[in-house]
Amino acid sequence: MSTLVVYFSFTGSTRSIAKKIAETLGADITELKTSKDYPTEGFRKYFWGGKSVIFGEKPELINKRIDLSQYDTIIIGTPVWAGSFTPPIKSFISQYKIQGKRIALFASHAGGGAQKCFTRLKKELSGNEFIGEIDFAEPKKSLEENLSETVKWAKCLPMEMQ
Ligand SMILES: Cc1cc2nc3c(=O)[nH]c(=O)nc-3n(C[C@H](O)[C@H](O)[C@H](O)COP(=O)(O)O)c2cc1C
């Protein structure tokens, strides 16, 4: 059995962390992609992203179907949007009935909301065992430091069945 890192990233921070986790653990990695792009500039960027979270939207994913049965551990990463996890992660959770897995969570944000984001994710993912969580404020600002923190965290995850 193996590990999958699955994440969404809008501006690349969560992607850097996700790649480091996958590299550290020798895990498979999937970046969630949506059929429609969110606006990337100015007010519209925050407005559309925030609105999408608040209305509980589940944007269409264009990823190939993932066979989750081959993974016993899933590590899920998201930026914090409007104090929660991002809509593509909501789509992923709703598309796959994830049960009986070991789950670790990571988030990237600009200073707040990670705990609420994790609490909500855990609620959506009930029926699984949670083995770890970590969040990063503006990871790009001191990327090397954050990536080495990521490696330490990933190496300490309990990867064997308890
Ligand atoms: C629509 C939107 C909403 C956001 N909401 C929050 C928030 O509630 N709290 C916060 O700390 N950062 C918030 N941010 C900032 C991102 O979480 C932060 O920049 C994150 O590191 C981006 O990760 P990414 O580069 O992987 O997309 C928001 C960003 C966007 C675009």
The ligand as an SDF file (V2000), in Angstrom:
LIG
                    3D

 31 33  0  0  0  0  0  0  0  0999 V2000
   -9.7120   33.8250   -2.7470 C   0  0  0  0  0  0  0  0  0  0  0  0
   -8.6390   33.8530   -1.6940 C   0  0  0  0  0  0  0  0  0  0  0  0
   -9.0000   33.8480   -0.3510 C   0  0  0  0  0  0  0  0  0  0  0  0
   -8.0110   33.8410    0.6540 C   0  0  0  0  0  0  0  0  0  0  0  0
   -8.3910   33.7820    1.9640 N   0  0  0  0  0  0  0  0  0  0  0  0
   -7.4470   33.7270    2.9360 C   0  0  0  0  0  0  0  0  0  0  0  0
   -7.8110   33.6240    4.3280 C   0  0  0  0  0  0  0  0  0  0  0  0
   -8.9870   33.5580    4.6950 O   0  0  0  0  0  0  0  0  0  0  0  0
   -6.8060   33.5800    5.2490 N   0  0  0  0  0  0  0  0  0  0  0  0
   -5.4790   33.6650    4.9010 C   0  0  0  0  0  0  0  0  0  0  0  0
   -4.6250   33.6510    5.7820 O   0  0  0  0  0  0  0  0  0  0  0  0
   -5.1020   33.7290    3.5830 N   0  0  0  0  0  0  0  0  0  0  0  0
   -6.0350   33.7590    2.6070 C   0  0  0  0  0  0  0  0  0  0  0  0
   -5.6660   33.8200    1.2750 N   0  0  0  0  0  0  0  0  0  0  0  0
   -4.2270   33.7720    0.9360 C   0  0  0  0  0  0  0  0  0  0  0  0
   -3.7560   32.3640    0.5460 C   0  0  0  0  0  0  0  0  0  0  0  0
   -4.2490   31.3840    1.4430 O   0  0  0  0  0  0  0  0  0  0  0  0
   -2.2250   32.2960    0.5560 C   0  0  0  0  0  0  0  0  0  0  0  0
   -1.7020   33.2710   -0.2940 O   0  0  0  0  0  0  0  0  0  0  0  0
   -1.7180   30.9030    0.1800 C   0  0  0  0  0  0  0  0  0  0  0  0
   -0.3580   30.7790    0.5780 O   0  0  0  0  0  0  0  0  0  0  0  0
   -1.8150   30.6540   -1.3160 C   0  0  0  0  0  0  0  0  0  0  0  0
   -1.4640   29.3250   -1.6250 O   0  0  0  0  0  0  0  0  0  0  0  0
   -1.2060   28.8880   -3.1670 P   0  0  0  0  0  0  0  0  0  0  0  0
   -0.0310   29.7230   -3.6330 O   0  0  0  0  0  0  0  0  0  0  0  0
   -0.8740   27.4390   -3.1130 O   0  0  0  0  0  0  0  0  0  0  0  0
   -2.4420   29.1980   -3.9260 O   0  0  0  0  0  0  0  0  0  0  0  0
   -6.6380   33.8550    0.2790 C   0  0  0  0  0  0  0  0  0  0  0  0
   -6.2850   33.8730   -1.0820 C   0  0  0  0  0  0  0  0  0  0  0  0
   -7.2710   33.8810   -2.0620 C   0  0  0  0  0  0  0  0  0  0  0  0
   -6.8740   33.9060   -3.5150 C   0  0  0  0  0  0  0  0  0  0  0  0
  1  2  1  0
  2  3  1  0
  2 30  2  0
  3  4  2  0
  4  5  1  0
  4 28  1  0
  5  6  2  0
  6  7  1  0
  6 13  1  0
  7  8  2  0
  7  9  1  0
  9 10  1  0
 10 11  2  0
 10 12  1  0
 12 13  2  0
 13 14  1  0
 14 15  1  0
 14 28  1  0
 15 16  1  0
 16 17  1  0
 16 18  1  0
 18 19  1  0
 18 20  1  0
 20 21  1  0
 20 22  1  0
 22 23  1  0
 23 24  1  0
 24 25  2  0
 24 26  1  0
 24 27  1  0
 28 29  2  0
 29 30  1  0
 30 31  1  0
M  END
$$$$
